Amino acid sequence: MPAHGGVATLARQRPNLQGPLHKDRWQPMSDRISIRTGLGTLVAALLLLAALSLTLSGTVRRLPVFGPDGDARLRQAMTRLTVDDTIALKANHGRTAPRYDIGLFGNSRSVAVSHSDLGVAPSRFFNFSVGGTVFEQSVTLAEHLARDGKLPGTVLISLDNVDIGFFGTIGWPSVFTSLPRIADDSVLIRRMGHASLPRIAAEPVRMALDQVKAFMNADRQLDYLRFLTGIGLEDGGRYRADGSVPQGHLAAQPAADMIRFPAPNPYHLDHLALYVHRLARLQAQGRRIIVYESPLYPPLLREIEQGRKPETAALRQRLFAACHAEGLTCLPAPVLQTATPWPDCCHAPAAALGRFLHDLLPL
């Protein structure tokens, strides 16, 4: 019995390598290996996609699109590209072309102005405006050109009419290549009295997430491939060699449909004042800089004034006071009386705006 019992005891103690105990002990390890393998594959695929995207975008952004030797077919297809790609292409042209006498910066409210609207030779003028951008983006682009010694002798910058309430962030260059500027912004905006430290810290993080999300996009990569191969590019003639875009005209009576009369966000208010300061630092280096507030359709001005919030009026007053304090020329919106139809409430006819800008040029 003892011997039999001892054998039975040993049998009970010996693990059954074929039974449920084996599965309980080893199956979780197999699952963990599979999970690690899957995660590793996913990370490797994402890194490969990021490397491919960076290569494609970097190649596209160096293409010769503008100027007399630029590729006209690529200019016709530029509507496929994103805002930050377009800014990068214009920046690359500004850095590689001979320095222009006159540069116009802004967004869709100034992008239609061509050298002929200003009455100057095409070799003297380039339109650095890109639709969908904000004043801070114009200043940032001007700073980059200045560092390369290619900022035009006369810089005209369109500041969105304060009544429009168009605020946003800088899209180019990316947050990841702009850490010194972002750190400088954070210090300066704090010194200016902005009280919200969490907002100052969170803004670069939000911008980074937005840029990563926009960049890791399969359609964007396909458009890069079309741009590089020339396959599937549509015709259209959207951009001219001088960086401007032909302006369409609408027969309908413009209405105040783009004016939202918003109360300015305190952060955006301080951020605008900060970039007035950054622009003044550029002017201190010997550049001739003129900022003008974009005009609005004259028949709507009374309606706009009636709908204006006190905060908006205070923002305009603060911005122009900041310009005065910095010694920067900032002009209020001109009233452009013209028989030419306006496309809408807030985009002036290119010829009329060009005549106004021509009068700001040095004799």
C-alpha positions as CSV (number, residue, x, y, z in Angstrom):
1,M,0.0,0.0,0.0
2,P,2.7,2.5,0.9
3,A,4.5,1.7,-2.3
4,H,1.3,2.0,-4.3
5,G,0.4,5.1,-2.5
6,G,3.8,6.6,-3.2
7,V,3.5,5.9,-6.8
8,A,0.0,7.4,-6.8
9,T,1.3,10.5,-5.1
10,L,4.1,10.9,-7.6
11,A,1.6,10.5,-10.4
12,R,-0.6,13.1,-8.9
13,Q,2.4,15.5,-8.6
14,R,3.7,15.0,-12.1
15,P,2.3,17.6,-14.5
16,N,0.2,16.3,-17.4
17,L,1.9,17.8,-20.4
18,Q,-1.0,17.0,-22.6
19,G,-3.8,18.2,-20.4
20,P,-5.5,21.5,-19.4
21,L,-2.6,22.5,-17.2
22,H,-0.3,22.8,-20.2
23,K,-2.8,25.1,-21.9
24,D,-3.2,27.3,-18.8
25,R,0.5,27.6,-18.4
26,W,1.7,28.3,-22.0
27,Q,-1.1,29.7,-24.0
28,P,-1.0,33.2,-22.4
29,M,2.7,33.4,-23.3
30,S,1.9,32.6,-26.9
31,D,-0.8,35.3,-26.9
32,R,1.6,37.9,-25.5
33,I,4.2,37.0,-28.2
34,S,1.5,37.5,-30.9
35,I,0.5,40.8,-29.4
36,R,4.1,42.0,-29.3
37,T,4.6,40.8,-32.9
38,G,1.5,42.6,-34.1
39,L,2.4,45.8,-32.3
40,G,5.9,45.7,-33.7
41,T,4.6,45.2,-37.2
42,L,2.2,48.1,-36.8
43,V,4.8,50.4,-35.4
44,A,7.2,49.4,-38.2
45,A,4.5,50.1,-40.8
46,L,3.7,53.5,-39.3
47,L,7.4,54.4,-39.3
48,L,7.8,53.3,-42.9
49,L,4.7,55.3,-43.9
50,A,6.1,58.4,-42.1
51,A,9.5,58.0,-43.8
52,L,7.8,57.6,-47.2
53,S,5.5,60.6,-46.5
54,L,8.4,62.8,-45.4
55,T,10.4,61.8,-48.5
56,L,7.5,62.5,-50.9
57,S,6.5,65.8,-49.3
58,G,10.1,67.0,-49.2
59,T,10.6,66.2,-52.9
60,V,7.3,67.9,-53.9
61,R,8.1,71.0,-51.8
62,R,11.3,71.5,-53.8
63,L,9.8,71.4,-57.2
64,P,10.2,74.5,-59.4
65,V,6.6,75.6,-59.7
66,F,6.8,79.4,-59.8
67,G,8.7,82.0,-61.7
68,P,9.4,82.2,-65.5
69,D,11.1,78.8,-65.4
70,G,8.4,77.1,-63.2
71,D,6.4,74.1,-64.4
72,A,3.0,75.5,-65.6
73,R,1.3,72.1,-65.5
74,L,2.2,71.7,-61.8
75,R,0.9,75.2,-61.1
76,Q,-2.4,74.1,-62.7
77,A,-2.7,71.2,-60.3
78,M,-1.7,72.9,-57.0
79,T,-5.3,72.8,-55.8
80,R,-4.5,69.1,-55.0
81,L,-2.0,70.2,-52.4
82,T,-2.6,71.2,-48.8
83,V,-2.2,74.7,-47.4
84,D,1.1,74.0,-45.7
85,D,2.5,72.3,-48.9
86,T,1.6,75.5,-50.9
87,I,3.3,77.7,-48.3
88,A,6.4,75.5,-48.5
89,L,6.5,75.7,-52.3
90,K,6.2,79.5,-52.2
91,A,8.9,79.7,-49.4
92,N,11.2,77.5,-51.5
93,H,10.7,79.7,-54.5
94,G,11.4,82.8,-52.5
95,R,14.6,81.3,-51.2
96,T,15.9,80.1,-54.6
97,A,14.8,83.0,-56.8
98,P,16.6,86.4,-57.0
99,R,15.3,88.6,-54.2
100,Y,12.1,90.4,-55.2
101,D,11.6,94.1,-54.8
102,I,8.0,93.7,-53.6
103,G,6.4,90.8,-51.8
104,L,2.7,90.5,-50.9
105,F,1.8,88.3,-47.9
106,G,-1.6,87.2,-46.7
107,N,-4.4,84.7,-47.6
108,S,-7.3,84.5,-50.1
109,R,-8.0,88.1,-49.6
110,S,-4.8,89.1,-51.3
111,V,-3.8,86.1,-53.3
112,A,-5.5,87.3,-56.5
113,V,-3.3,90.4,-56.9
114,S,-0.8,90.0,-59.7
115,H,2.1,92.1,-60.8
116,S,-0.1,93.6,-63.5
117,D,-2.6,94.8,-60.9
118,L,0.3,96.6,-59.2
119,G,1.6,97.9,-62.5
120,V,5.1,96.5,-62.0
121,A,7.3,94.1,-64.0
122,P,6.9,90.4,-63.1
123,S,10.6,90.2,-62.1
124,R,10.0,92.7,-59.3
125,F,6.9,91.1,-57.6
126,F,5.9,87.8,-56.0
127,N,2.6,87.0,-54.2
128,F,3.4,84.9,-51.2
129,S,-0.2,84.8,-50.1
130,V,-1.8,81.4,-49.5
131,G,-5.6,81.0,-48.9
132,G,-6.6,79.8,-45.5
133,T,-3.7,81.2,-43.6
134,V,-3.6,83.8,-40.8
135,F,-1.5,86.9,-40.1
136,E,0.9,84.9,-37.9
137,Q,1.7,82.6,-40.8
138,S,2.6,85.6,-43.0
139,V,5.0,86.9,-40.3
140,T,6.6,83.4,-39.9
141,L,7.1,83.1,-43.7
142,A,8.7,86.6,-43.8
143,E,11.0,85.6,-40.9
144,H,12.2,82.6,-42.8
145,L,12.9,84.5,-46.0
146,A,14.7,87.2,-44.0
147,R,17.0,84.5,-42.4
148,D,18.0,83.5,-46.0
149,G,18.5,87.1,-47.1
150,K,15.6,86.8,-49.5
151,L,12.9,88.9,-47.9
152,P,11.7,91.5,-50.5
153,G,12.7,95.1,-50.1
154,T,9.1,96.1,-49.6
155,V,6.8,93.8,-47.7
156,L,3.1,94.3,-47.9
157,I,1.0,92.2,-45.4
158,S,-2.7,91.7,-45.5
159,L,-4.1,91.6,-42.0
160,D,-7.6,90.0,-42.0
161,N,-10.2,92.6,-41.3
162,V,-10.9,92.4,-37.6
163,D,-14.7,92.3,-38.2
164,I,-14.2,89.0,-40.0
165,G,-13.0,87.3,-36.9
166,F,-10.7,84.9,-38.8
167,F,-8.3,83.3,-36.3
168,G,-6.1,80.2,-36.6
169,T,-2.7,78.8,-36.2
170,I,0.6,78.5,-38.0
171,G,0.7,75.5,-40.4
172,W,4.2,75.8,-41.8
173,P,6.9,74.9,-40.8
174,S,5.7,72.0,-38.6
175,V,5.8,72.2,-34.9
176,F,8.6,69.6,-34.8
177,T,11.0,71.9,-36.7
178,S,9.9,75.1,-35.0
179,L,10.6,74.4,-31.3
180,P,12.9,77.5,-30.8
181,R,10.2,79.8,-32.2
182,I,7.5,78.1,-30.1
183,A,9.6,78.5,-27.0
184,D,10.2,82.1,-27.9
185,D,6.5,82.7,-28.4
186,S,5.7,81.1,-25.0
187,V,8.1,83.3,-23.2
188,L,7.0,86.5,-25.0
189,I,3.3,85.9,-24.6
190,R,3.8,85.3,-20.9
191,R,5.7,88.5,-20.5
192,M,2.9,90.3,-22.3
193,G,0.6,89.3,-19.5
194,H,-1.3,86.3,-20.8
195,A,-2.4,84.6,-17.6
196,S,-3.3,81.1,-18.8
197,L,-0.2,78.9,-18.5
198,P,-2.1,75.7,-19.4
199,R,-3.3,77.4,-22.7
200,I,0.3,78.5,-23.5
201,A,1.5,74.9,-22.9
202,A,-1.4,73.2,-24.6
203,E,-1.4,75.1,-27.9
204,P,1.8,73.5,-29.4
205,V,0.5,70.1,-28.4
206,R,-2.8,70.7,-30.1
207,M,-1.0,72.0,-33.2
208,A,1.3,69.0,-33.3
209,L,-1.6,66.5,-33.1
210,D,-3.5,68.3,-35.9
211,Q,-0.4,68.3,-38.1
212,V,0.3,64.6,-37.5
213,K,-3.3,63.7,-38.3
214,A,-3.3,65.8,-41.5
215,F,0.1,64.5,-42.6
216,M,-0.6,60.7,-42.1
217,N,-3.2,60.6,-44.8
218,A,-3.2,58.1,-47.7
219,D,-5.0,60.5,-50.1
220,R,-2.3,63.1,-49.4
221,Q,0.4,60.6,-50.4
222,L,-1.4,59.7,-53.6
223,D,-1.5,63.4,-54.5
224,Y,2.2,63.6,-53.9
225,L,2.7,60.7,-56.3
226,R,0.5,62.3,-58.9
227,F,2.4,65.6,-58.6
228,L,5.8,63.8,-59.0
229,T,4.7,61.5,-61.8
230,G,2.4,63.8,-63.7
231,I,-0.2,61.1,-63.9
232,G,-3.8,62.2,-63.3
233,L,-3.1,65.9,-62.9
234,E,-6.0,68.0,-64.0
235,D,-5.7,71.2,-66.1
236,G,-7.0,74.5,-64.7
237,G,-4.4,77.2,-64.6
238,R,-5.1,78.0,-60.9
239,Y,-1.8,79.7,-60.1
240,R,0.2,82.2,-62.1
241,A,4.0,82.3,-62.3
242,D,4.0,85.3,-59.9
243,G,2.2,83.4,-57.2
244,S,-1.2,84.9,-57.7
245,V,-4.5,83.2,-58.5
246,P,-7.0,84.4,-61.1
247,Q,-10.1,85.8,-59.4
248,G,-13.6,84.7,-60.2
249,H,-16.5,87.1,-60.2
250,L,-20.1,86.5,-58.9
251,A,-23.1,88.3,-60.2
252,A,-25.0,88.0,-56.9
253,Q,-25.1,90.9,-54.5
254,P,-22.5,90.3,-51.8
255,A,-23.8,89.8,-48.3
256,A,-22.2,89.8,-44.9
257,D,-22.2,86.0,-45.0
258,M,-18.6,85.6,-43.9
259,I,-18.7,87.9,-41.0
260,R,-19.5,86.2,-37.7
261,F,-19.0,89.1,-35.3
262,P,-17.2,86.8,-32.8
263,A,-15.9,87.9,-29.4
264,P,-12.1,87.6,-29.7
265,N,-10.5,84.8,-27.8
266,P,-8.0,86.2,-25.2
267,Y,-5.3,83.9,-26.4
268,H,-5.7,84.9,-30.1
269,L,-5.8,88.5,-29.1
270,D,-2.5,88.2,-27.3
271,H,-1.1,86.1,-30.1
272,L,-1.8,88.7,-32.7
273,A,-0.2,91.4,-30.6
274,L,2.8,89.1,-30.2
275,Y,3.3,88.7,-33.9
276,V,3.0,92.5,-34.4
277,H,6.1,92.6,-32.1
278,R,7.9,89.9,-34.1
279,L,7.2,91.8,-37.3
280,A,8.6,95.0,-35.8
281,R,11.8,93.0,-35.0
282,L,12.1,92.3,-38.7
283,Q,11.6,95.9,-39.6
284,A,14.3,96.9,-37.1
285,Q,16.7,94.9,-39.4
286,G,16.1,97.5,-42.2
287,R,13.1,96.2,-44.0
288,R,10.3,98.3,-45.3
289,I,7.1,96.7,-44.0
290,I,3.5,97.9,-44.4
291,V,0.5,96.1,-42.8
292,Y,-3.0,96.9,-44.1
293,E,-6.4,95.7,-42.9
294,S,-8.2,93.9,-45.7
295,P,-11.1,95.9,-47.1
296,L,-14.8,95.0,-47.1
297,Y,-17.6,95.5,-49.6
298,P,-18.5,99.2,-49.1
299,P,-22.3,98.9,-49.2
300,L,-22.1,96.5,-46.2
301,L,-20.1,98.7,-43.9
302,R,-23.1,100.2,-42.1
303,E,-24.5,96.7,-41.4
304,I,-21.1,95.6,-40.2
305,E,-20.7,98.5,-37.9
306,Q,-24.2,97.8,-36.4
307,G,-23.3,94.2,-35.7
308,R,-19.8,94.8,-34.3
309,K,-19.2,93.7,-30.8
310,P,-17.4,95.9,-28.3
311,E,-14.7,93.2,-27.9
312,T,-14.1,93.4,-31.7
313,A,-13.7,97.2,-31.6
314,A,-11.3,96.8,-28.6
315,L,-9.2,94.2,-30.5
316,R,-8.8,96.6,-33.5
317,Q,-7.9,99.4,-31.1
318,R,-5.3,97.2,-29.4
319,L,-3.7,96.0,-32.6
320,F,-3.3,99.5,-34.0
321,A,-2.0,100.7,-30.7
322,A,0.6,97.8,-30.7
323,C,1.6,98.8,-34.2
324,H,2.1,102.4,-33.1
325,A,4.1,101.4,-30.1
326,E,6.3,99.2,-32.2
327,G,6.8,101.9,-34.9
328,L,5.1,99.6,-37.5
329,T,3.0,101.1,-40.3
330,C,-0.5,99.5,-40.0
331,L,-3.3,100.9,-42.1
332,P,-7.0,100.6,-41.4
333,A,-9.1,99.0,-44.1
334,P,-9.4,101.2,-47.2
335,V,-12.9,101.8,-48.7
336,L,-12.5,100.6,-52.3
337,Q,-15.3,102.2,-54.4
338,T,-15.2,100.4,-57.7
339,A,-17.7,99.4,-60.4
340,T,-16.1,96.0,-60.6
341,P,-18.2,93.3,-59.0
342,W,-17.0,91.8,-55.7
343,P,-16.9,88.0,-55.4
344,D,-18.3,88.3,-51.9
345,C,-18.3,90.5,-48.8
346,C,-14.6,90.2,-48.0
347,H,-12.5,89.6,-51.1
348,A,-11.8,92.9,-53.0
349,P,-11.5,92.9,-56.8
350,A,-7.8,92.3,-57.5
351,A,-7.5,95.4,-59.8
352,A,-8.9,97.8,-57.2
353,L,-6.8,96.3,-54.4
354,G,-3.8,96.4,-56.6
355,R,-4.2,100.1,-57.3
356,F,-4.4,100.7,-53.5
357,L,-1.2,98.7,-52.9
358,H,0.5,100.5,-55.8
359,D,0.1,103.8,-54.0
360,L,1.9,102.3,-51.0
361,L,5.0,101.5,-53.0
362,P,8.1,103.7,-52.8
363,L,8.5,106.1,-55.8
